[in-house]
């Protein structure tokens, strides 16, 4: 292309039809802007040694997008994707004492996304920020995604952020990339992933299941609307909505059971044999996965925004709309209730005698849930809270479709993008792997005939490989 601006939109009706890609060349500077239609999107700027090289680089980028289905368009002619943000109110706590918060990190925007593993604590907020912290509260990394984060979910090693732009970003590497794109008619509320299969619940009470190639598997309309809960395992998908919880067989979506709850389901958690549904009628219900029977109830004082358990359901935790957190014994006995001091918990997770919460004011807080600390807090004695701050020098990683190149395979594995009857697939070239299996691979990086070096490939029980680590194009 020559100097000026080229504006493209994805012309295929495949679930990503609300994406734009804009390239502007001004002298030796190439500015690329991309994202969901109706937003400013993300931006990348590159400077080249000559005008000719800048124009050639821009033309190459445009050509790649056109080959993927993008076409010239008029900006503003297409409506943006429908987005419903969760409307939540947070009242002051009615608890007599405050929880023993060890440290807290304020992200500056309401946060729904949380994931806690052995190494890191993850938080994602409605501004699209995702941070990872150590268990001591030190800030380790930051990602900036194009849209607000609905939730964070883990699937073995992989960490995913489901966002308002309809993309699900893989955060497992240094640079985030879009691993799934969800149909534009799905107004996303929540999602879960099990062995690469994505389950999405939406504003209308629909459940949509997508495989590792972003291809639709099945969908169901549950009896209620506003489906904030979806949890998956090898056997079923458990869908919580305004009328209760419905379980569908993972293979094919046959309804297994439907359990009505007194109030609308606002959050869900799962253990091996049970799902836990927090409701607007001040309770968490423990539901048996095998038959949908309610095994126990955990009564709170106001609407339940979030819940979690200790391993095996030994303890059940809940966060309410009045900035309090609760702990119950497995049989439903309330053990304690304490104020958070930082808003209502929108998501939570328990690990190693600590309760981690993310709240309406955008805080990730670490609560000492040991018996000694709770007893002291009930008596008014709490530790001095450490307010964690991110360093101004912390690098910010943003999604990109650019791929680093290499001339060496080294210890990596070679995969190749092929045209399989009109669909771009990625297959393994290196020996020792199933040659007919597909590789779950970022769609924006796929160029037919190109070969790539990946750090690791992991086999799944569903007959495909997943990439772990860095991806480089082999040249």
Secondary structure as GFF3:
##gff-version 3
##sequence-region A 1 475
A	DSSP	beta_strand	4	10	.	.	.	ID=ss1
A	DSSP	beta_strand	19	26	.	.	.	ID=ss2
A	DSSP	beta_strand	29	36	.	.	.	ID=ss3
A	DSSP	beta_strand	42	47	.	.	.	ID=ss4
A	DSSP	alpha_helix	51	67	.	.	.	ID=ss5
A	DSSP	beta_strand	70	72	.	.	.	ID=ss6
A	DSSP	beta_strand	101	106	.	.	.	ID=ss7
A	DSSP	beta_strand	111	116	.	.	.	ID=ss8
A	DSSP	beta_strand	121	125	.	.	.	ID=ss9
A	DSSP	beta_strand	129	133	.	.	.	ID=ss10
A	DSSP	beta_strand	139	144	.	.	.	ID=ss11
A	DSSP	beta_strand	149	155	.	.	.	ID=ss12
A	DSSP	beta_strand	158	163	.	.	.	ID=ss13
A	DSSP	beta_strand	167	170	.	.	.	ID=ss14
A	DSSP	beta_strand	177	181	.	.	.	ID=ss15
A	DSSP	beta_strand	188	194	.	.	.	ID=ss16
A	DSSP	beta_strand	197	202	.	.	.	ID=ss17
A	DSSP	beta_strand	206	210	.	.	.	ID=ss18
A	DSSP	beta_strand	216	221	.	.	.	ID=ss19
A	DSSP	beta_strand	229	232	.	.	.	ID=ss20
A	DSSP	beta_strand	236	241	.	.	.	ID=ss21
A	DSSP	beta_strand	244	249	.	.	.	ID=ss22
A	DSSP	beta_strand	255	260	.	.	.	ID=ss23
A	DSSP	beta_strand	265	270	.	.	.	ID=ss24
A	DSSP	beta_strand	274	279	.	.	.	ID=ss25
A	DSSP	beta_strand	283	288	.	.	.	ID=ss26
A	DSSP	beta_strand	294	299	.	.	.	ID=ss27
A	DSSP	beta_strand	304	309	.	.	.	ID=ss28
A	DSSP	three_ten_helix	311	313	.	.	.	ID=ss29
A	DSSP	beta_strand	315	320	.	.	.	ID=ss30
A	DSSP	beta_strand	324	329	.	.	.	ID=ss31
A	DSSP	beta_strand	334	339	.	.	.	ID=ss32
A	DSSP	beta_strand	345	351	.	.	.	ID=ss33
A	DSSP	beta_strand	354	359	.	.	.	ID=ss34
A	DSSP	beta_strand	363	368	.	.	.	ID=ss35
A	DSSP	alpha_helix	371	378	.	.	.	ID=ss36
A	DSSP	beta_strand	386	388	.	.	.	ID=ss37
A	DSSP	beta_strand	396	398	.	.	.	ID=ss38
A	DSSP	beta_strand	404	406	.	.	.	ID=ss39
A	DSSP	beta_strand	413	420	.	.	.	ID=ss40
A	DSSP	beta_strand	423	428	.	.	.	ID=ss41
A	DSSP	beta_strand	438	440	.	.	.	ID=ss42
A	DSSP	three_ten_helix	443	445	.	.	.	ID=ss43
A	DSSP	beta_strand	451	459	.	.	.	ID=ss44
A	DSSP	beta_strand	464	474	.	.	.	ID=ss45
###
